[in-house]
Amino acid sequence: MVPSTVAAGRELYPVNELLVAVQAGDLETVAQLLARGGNPNTVDKTGKTPLIYAAAAGNVDVIEIVMRFRPSVDDRDRVGNTALFYAAIRGHSQAVAALITARADVNNENSQGITPLMAAAKGGHVEAVRMLLSRGADATRTDFTGRTALAWAEWNRRRAVVRALRRAGVRE
């Protein structure tokens, strides 16, 4: 059993064993907790789910285990980011592929209007950009500042992403 976070003898907030196991990449414990009825859609105080933590870490093995228990693949944290957003912005292309296979919405936008494609482009992650485009990500969408994925790539001097977007037929 994982202890709760404690300060000066009082519990600040309970520690969720499943989220701890996911963050540690402990495949056996994740599988056991879920098999014993653990909630694959449980959230922490920031709204992050097991799938979001696994995607942010790029841990495809954990993503696959969690997916067996049918979580909501498009749940958002408190700032509106989905698991696919975290995988895309960090360039975890295998995690992006796993989430797309699980039918994650490639055009979900966060609270700033940023889509996973924009996030991948901003971060300079060519392979994630290609995967998202191949699965129908809309390169014409704009965030709340009016930027597209191409504009984000240009703004951040992500030349390889700019080339990939242009080769895919994306124009301003």
C-alpha positions in Angstrom: 0.0 0.0 0.0 1.3 3.5 -0.9 1.1 5.9 2.0 -0.7 9.2 1.8 1.2 12.5 1.6 1.6 13.7 5.1 2.8 17.0 6.5 3.0 17.8 10.2 0.9 14.7 11.0 -2.0 15.5 8.8 -3.0 14.3 5.3 -2.7 16.9 2.6 -4.4 14.8 0.0 -4.7 11.1 -0.5 -2.2 9.4 -2.8 -3.9 7.3 -5.5 -2.0 4.0 -5.8 -2.9 3.6 -9.5 -1.5 7.0 -10.4 1.6 6.4 -8.4 2.2 3.1 -10.2 1.5 4.6 -13.6 4.0 7.4 -12.9 6.6 4.9 -11.7 6.0 2.8 -14.9 5.2 -0.2 -12.7 3.4 -2.4 -15.2 2.6 -5.2 -12.8 1.1 -3.0 -10.2 -0.9 -1.0 -12.8 -2.3 -4.2 -14.2 -3.1 -5.6 -10.8 -4.8 -2.5 -9.5 -7.0 -2.2 -12.6 -7.8 -5.9 -12.6 -9.0 -5.5 -8.9 -11.4 -2.8 -10.0 -9.2 0.3 -10.1 -10.8 3.2 -12.0 -8.9 3.8 -15.3 -10.5 7.3 -15.3 -9.4 8.3 -11.8 -8.0 11.8 -11.6 -5.6 13.7 -9.3 -6.0 17.2 -8.1 -4.8 18.6 -11.5 -7.3 16.4 -13.4 -4.7 14.1 -14.8 -5.7 10.5 -15.5 -3.6 7.4 -15.7 -3.7 7.6 -19.5 -2.5 11.3 -19.4 0.5 10.4 -17.1 1.4 7.4 -19.3 1.2 9.5 -22.4 3.2 12.3 -21.0 6.0 9.9 -20.1 5.7 8.2 -23.5 5.2 4.9 -21.7 3.4 2.8 -24.4 3.4 -0.3 -22.2 1.4 1.4 -19.5 -0.9 3.0 -22.2 -1.7 -0.4 -23.5 -2.4 -1.9 -20.1 -4.7 1.0 -19.2 -6.5 0.8 -22.6 -7.5 -2.8 -21.8 -9.8 -1.4 -19.1 -11.6 1.0 -21.5 -10.7 4.5 -20.1 -12.1 7.6 -21.7 -9.3 8.3 -24.1 -10.2 12.0 -24.6 -10.5 13.0 -20.9 -8.9 16.4 -20.2 -6.9 17.7 -17.3 -7.8 21.0 -15.7 -6.1 23.1 -18.5 -7.9 21.1 -21.2 -5.0 18.9 -22.3 -5.7 15.3 -23.3 -3.3 12.3 -23.3 -2.8 12.8 -27.0 -1.8 16.4 -26.4 0.9 15.4 -23.9 2.3 12.7 -26.1 2.4 15.1 -29.1 4.0 18.0 -27.3 6.7 15.8 -25.9 7.3 14.1 -29.2 6.5 10.6 -28.0 5.5 9.3 -31.4 4.9 5.7 -30.3 2.5 7.0 -27.6 0.8 9.2 -30.2 0.4 6.1 -32.5 -1.1 4.1 -29.6 -3.5 6.8 -28.7 -4.6 7.3 -32.3 -5.1 3.6 -32.6 -7.3 3.8 -29.5 -9.4 6.5 -31.4 -8.2 9.6 -29.6 -9.6 12.7 -31.2 -6.7 14.2 -33.2 -8.5 17.6 -33.4 -9.3 18.0 -29.7 -8.2 21.5 -28.5 -7.1 22.6 -25.1 -8.3 25.7 -23.2 -6.1 27.8 -25.4 -7.4 26.3 -28.7 -4.1 24.3 -29.2 -4.5 20.9 -30.9 -2.1 18.0 -30.7 -0.9 18.9 -34.2 -0.1 22.4 -33.1 1.6 21.1 -30.0 3.8 18.6 -32.0 4.6 21.3 -34.5 5.5 23.8 -31.8 7.8 21.2 -30.2 9.5 20.3 -33.5 8.3 16.7 -33.4 8.2 15.7 -37.1 7.2 12.1 -36.7 4.3 13.0 -34.4 3.2 15.7 -36.9 3.2 13.1 -39.7 1.2 10.6 -37.7 -1.4 13.2 -36.8 -1.7 14.5 -40.3 -2.1 10.9 -41.6 -5.0 10.4 -39.2 -6.9 13.5 -40.2 -5.5 16.2 -38.0 -6.8 19.5 -39.4 -3.8 21.7 -40.2 -6.1 24.7 -41.0 -7.3 25.1 -37.4 -6.1 28.1 -35.4 -5.6 28.5 -31.7 -6.9 31.6 -29.8 -3.9 33.6 -31.0 -4.7 32.8 -34.6 -1.7 30.5 -35.1 -1.9 27.3 -37.1 0.4 24.3 -36.8 2.5 25.8 -39.6 2.7 29.2 -37.9 3.8 27.5 -34.6 6.5 25.6 -36.4 7.7 28.8 -38.2 7.5 30.9 -35.0 9.7 28.3 -33.1 12.1 27.8 -36.1 11.2 24.1 -36.5 12.4 23.9 -40.0 12.0 20.1 -40.3 8.4 20.4 -39.2 7.8 23.3 -41.6 9.1 21.1 -44.5 7.0 18.2 -43.4 3.9 20.3 -43.2 4.6 21.9 -46.6 5.3 18.4 -48.2 1.9 17.4 -46.8 0.3 20.3 -48.7 -0.2 22.6 -45.8 -0.2 26.3 -46.7 -1.0 29.4 -44.7 
